Amino acid sequence: MEISLVLIVLVLCSSAATLVTCSSAGFHMELTHVDSKGTYTAAERVQRAMASSRQRLASFVDVTVPVHWNTSQYIAEYLIGTPPQRAEALIDTGSDLIWTECFACSQCVKQGLPHYNASKSDTFHPVSCNDALCLASQEHWCRQDGSCAFAAFYGAGDATGSIDTEVFTFQNGSARLTFGCVDTMMIPPGSLDGASGLIGLGRGPLSLVSQAGAKKFSYCHTPYLRSNATAGATSHLFVGASASLSGDSPVMSMSFVQGPKKYPFYYVPLVGISVGQTRLPIPPTVFALKPNGTRGGVIVDSGTPTTALSDGAYRPLREELWRQLNGSLVPPPADSKMDLCVAVAQEKTVPSMVFHFSGGADMVLPPENYWVPLDNSTSCMVMHRSNDMSIIGNFQLQNIHLLYDLAKDELSFQTADCSSL
């Protein structure tokens, strides 16, 4: 039986104008692995994740705003409106807008639930085009009725709709949030993997974190594959005062890299990589933002399943793994699009990897965080090459608890048994 990964969100009550009701314990949001509803094999799940990461990355490096709708490892299940209507959304630290496909959508991708219908809700309210909430959207204009319209343009297409407010209901509370009600989406079929939309956790003013008035959030992902997971284990995301690191594992911290303000990304100061005991010959400039700030850099992105490294880092990584595993390497399975593979029986020969960040923060990745069995005979590396920006994805962060402290502008992390949080 396939294990669903569930993520619990706790957002503490805030005096922010966007919140209308919230219990003293805050509200929770349950998230489930997008592939848990399918009957995918391990190989199919990994290949879906890799393909999604490549598609998402292509949009990041080609345009000035990211594509937010591709396959993510976790989706939120929640309710919108009064009376409530069911909805699901991808959770993404690489974006700042909350949006959902709406009933009037003329060109939308298929989703697993009925589209949200604003006309059936007593708590839906349009936002005026003169409102600060409208102006917070990067691309906006006034409709003939004076309401706010927005547009987002991506490498794979575009999305348009209205900026509105509505009551969102989570596990134990509700909040009035500003969101995008999408009426036109021109993107490839299947891009949302059946979800209704997206909940952004990025730096922008319209993200869930910003609207909740939260100063910190943390998350910890249980193992991606059921063979490595504890039965019934859940992943967790905490937003607000409950976000903290605890336990006996050492805590590593680093300051975020200041990126362009127009991007919602969380840039991190990656300066090197080690494989086993060997530090790779990668100049720190390989990971640096370019002088104009529009290209390069390294981000941590909960909306990207697998890590992509810029070519200047991926080439020496591949060469060193080839050197250390030469006698164990086998051809990748046909049509898998994998690069380096070993026989499952030789998995123990795969060394650990370390991401070195400035200030001495070292993130140790055990083999299972970047190497995965595709079938009964072959296990392959789950990382790929990027032409520009590097992205640290969810697969590499299994059983690592990350804390985003926005007041300190700092990222901290520690190894953890995420199923015990």
N, C-alpha and C positions, 0 to 999 in steps of 0.2 A: 504493500500500500504506500502510495506516495505521501510524504509528509509535507503539509502546508507550513510555510514560514509565516508567522504572524508577528506584526510589529505594533506595539502599543504606544500611543502618543499621549502625554500628559501636558496640557497647557494650562498654566495657572491663570486665575482671573486677573484682569487688568482694568484700569480705569479708562483705557483708550476708548474713544467714541465709537469705534466699530464694534465693540462687544456689548451685547445687550443683556444676556443672561449667562450665568455660569455658576455651578455649584461650588461650595467652599473647597471641594477636593479637586476642582479643575474639571477638564473634560478629556476623554480618552478617544483614540481613534485606532481601529483595528486594521492592519494591513496584511495582505496575503500574497504569497509568491505568485506572479502572473502565470507561471507554467504549472501551478499546482492543480489547475482545473483540467489540464490535458493529460494525455497518456504518453508523454514523451519519454524516450530512453535517455540515459545519461549523455550519450553522444549528441542526440538531437537538442537537448537543453543547452549543452555547451556551445554547439554550433549556432543556435539561435542567439545566445548571449554575445558571441563573438561578432556575428553579423550585425546585431543591433549596435554594438559599440563602434564598429567601423562606420555605419551609416550616420550615427550621431556625431562622431568625430569629424566626418567630412563636412557637416554643416558648421561645426565650430570653427574650422580653419578657413572656410570659404566666405562667410558672411559675418556681419557685425553683431548679430544676435544668434543665440543658439537654437537648435531644434529641440523642443521639449517633449515630443510625443512618442519617441521610440520606446522599444522594449526596456522596461526597468525591472529590477528584481522584486520590487515590492509595490503593492497597490493598496490604497486606503478604501475602506468601505464605510460609507456614512450616509446621512440623509440631508436633503435640501428642501426647504420650503415648509409651508403649513397649509394643509396637512403634508406630512413628509413624503418625499419621493426618493427612492434609492438611487445612489450614485457610487461610482468608483473612480479613483484617480491615481496616477503615478505620483510618487513622492520624489522631489528633485531639489537638491542643494544647488544645482546649476541654473536655477531660474527663480523668478520672484513673483510670478502671477498665478493666482488661483483661477482656473477656468474650466468650464464644462460645455460640452456640445448641448445645444438647446433644441426644443421641439421644432422650431421654425427653420432649422438648419437645412439648406438646400443642397449642399454638397459636403456631406460629412462621411467619416469613416464608420464602419460597422462597429457597434458596441454591444456588450452583452445584456445591457439593461435598456428599458425605454428611455428616450431622451427627456431631460428635465423640461417641464412645461410650466413656464412662468404664469400663464393665464389661470392655472389651477391652484396658485399659491396666494394666500392672503397676506404674506409677509414680503413679497417681492416689491422692490422699489427701484425705479430707474435713477441713475445719477445724472444731474444736470451737467451740461458741457462746461459750465463755469465753475463747477465744484473742484476743489483741490484734489479730490479722488480721481477725477477725470484727468487733470493735468499731470498726475503721477504716472500715467501710462505714457510710454515713450512715443507712440504714434496715436494721436487722437484728433477728433474733429466733432463739430456740432451737426446733429441731424436736424431735419426740418422741424421736428417737434421740440427741439431744445435739449434732447437727451444726448448722452455721450457715446460716441462710437470709437472703436479702436481697431487697429490693424497690426499684425505682426508678419514680417516677411522673412522667409527662410530659404535655404538653399534648395529644399525639396518642394517648396510651395509657399502658401500663405494662409493666414486665418484672419477673419474679421468678425466683428460682433459688437455688442454693447457692453459698457461698464455699468454694473448694477450692484445693489446690495441685497442680501438674502440671509435668512437664518439657516445656518449649518448646524446639524445635530450630530454629535459624536456619542461615544458610549455612555458617558455620564454627565453630559452638559451640552449647552448650545451657545452659539455666538452669531451675531450679525457680522458678516464679512463682506468686503468688496470683492467682486469677482467678475470675470469675463464670461458673458453669455454668447457663445460662438454660434453664428448663423451660417457661416461659409468656411469650409476648410478644403483646400486643394492640396492634398498630400497623398502619398501612395496608400492603397488599401492595406489594412493590417498594422498600420503604424502605431496605433494605440493599444494593440493586443487586447481589444475588447473593453478597455477602460473608457470611462466617460470623459475624462479630462486630466487635469494635472493640479497638484498642490505644490507650489514653489516654496522653498525654504531659503532662498538666496538673500542677497544683501538689499534688494530693492524695497521701496516703501509699501508695496502691495503683497509682499510675501506673508505667509501665515505667521512667521516669527515676528515680523514687524507689526502686523496688525494686532497680535497678542501683546505687544509691548514687552516681549521677552528679551532678556539680555544674554541668554545662553541656551543651548540645546545639545543633546548628545544622542548617539545611537550606537547599537552593538548588534551585529548580524550573526546569527547562528549559521553553521555550515550550510553551504549551498546544496550539496548532494545529500540525499537521504542516507547514504551509507556512512557518512561522517556525522550525522545529526543524532541528537538524543530524541527518542520518541516523544512526540508532543511538545517539543521545544519551541519557544517563541523568541522572536527578535524584539528589540525595544528601541523606541525613539522617545526621548523625554524633552519637552520644551518648557522652559521656565525654571523655577527654583529647584525642582526635582532633578534637574540635569547635573550630575556630578560623577566623579570617579571615586571608586572605593576598592578595597581589597588589598592583597599583599603584593601585587605586581608593581614594579616601579612605574612611575608616571613620567612621561617625556613631554616636553612642551616646546613650542616654537611660536614666533610671531608670524602672522600672516604677511605675505608680500602684498604691497599696495599695488593694485591693478587699476586699469581705467575705470572711472566711476560709472561709466555707462554700462558696464558689465556687472552682473550679479554674482560672479564667480568668487570662490574662496581659493586664492592663489597661495601656494605653500613653497617654502624655500628648500626644495630638493637640491642637493649639491653633489651627490654621488651614489653609487650602487656597488655592493659587494656580492660575490657569489662564492659561497663557502668562505674560505679565508683570503680570497683574492679580491682586492679593490680594483674595479674596472678603470681603465684609462679614459675617463670621460671628463673633459674640461667642464667646470661649473657653468660656463657660458652656454653650454648646450641646453640647460634648463632655465636660462634667464629669459625674462620678458625682453622683447626687442625694444630698441630706444623709443619708438613711437607708441609702444604699449599695446598694439593691436594684434601682435602675433607672438608665438612662443609662450614660455611660462609653463607652470605645472599647476593643475587644480585637482582638488578632491571632489568627486562628483557622485552623489548617491543615485543619479539617474543613468549612470553608465555601468553596465555589468562587469566588463573586464578592462584591465589596464592597457593603455596605449602609450608607448614611449617614442619620443622623437627619434629619427633615424640615427642621429649622433650618439644616442644611448643604446638603441636596440641592436645596432651592429656589433659593438663590443660585448654586449650581453650574450648575443647568439654565439659569437666566436668563443667566448670563455666556456659557455655550457657545452659547446661542441667539443672543446678541448678536454673538459673534465668528464664528459659522458661518451666520448668517442666510441669506446668499445661496446656501449650499451644501446646506442641509437639504432632505431629501426625506421623504415619508411612510414610516413603518416598514412592512415586509412584513406582509401580512395574517396575523393570529393569532400574530404573533411576540412580542407583549407588550413590545416595545422602546419606548423613549421618544424618543430623538434619533438620527437616522440621516442619513448623507450618501451620495451616489453613490460607489462604489468609486473612480472616477476622481478624486474630490475628497478622498481620504483624507489627502493631504499638507497639506491646510488645517487639519487637527485639531491643536490646540496640545498641548504637554506639560502635565502636571499635577504639582503639588508638594504633598506632605503635609508640613506644618510641625509639628515636635514641639518641646516645651520644651527649652531648653538649646541651641538652634540646630541641631538635627538635622533636615535636610531630605531627604526621600525623593522623588526625581524619577521620575515615571512617564512613560515615552515613550508616544506615542499607541497603540502596539500593546499596551500593558499595560492599557488601559481602553477600547479601541475595536476592533471585530472585524468582518470581512466575513461576512455571513450567507449571501450567495450571490454570483453573479458581478456583480451590479449594485449591491448595497446593503451599507453598513457601518454598524454601530450601536454606541452606547455600552453597555458592559457594567458598569453600576452600577445600583443601584435604591434606592428610598426605604425608610426605616425609621421607625416611629412613636416609637422610643425609643433603644435601644442601637445604636451604630455598630460594624460588624464589617469589618475589613480581611481580605479573602479571598485565596485563592491566585492567582487570575487576575491581580490587580494586583501580585503579587510575583514574576512571572517574571523570571529572571536577576537576582534580588536575593538575596544570601546573608545570612541572618539568624542571629545567634548569641545564644542565651539563656544568660546567665551567672547562674546561680541563687545562687552565692556572693556576687556583687556586687549581685544583684537588678537586673540591667541588661540591656537589649536593645541590641545593636549590629548594624549592617548595612552592606553595601557593594554596589555594582553589580558583577556578575561574569558571566563566561561559564560558566553552570552546567554545560554539557556538558563542560567541561575539568577539573572538579574530580575 
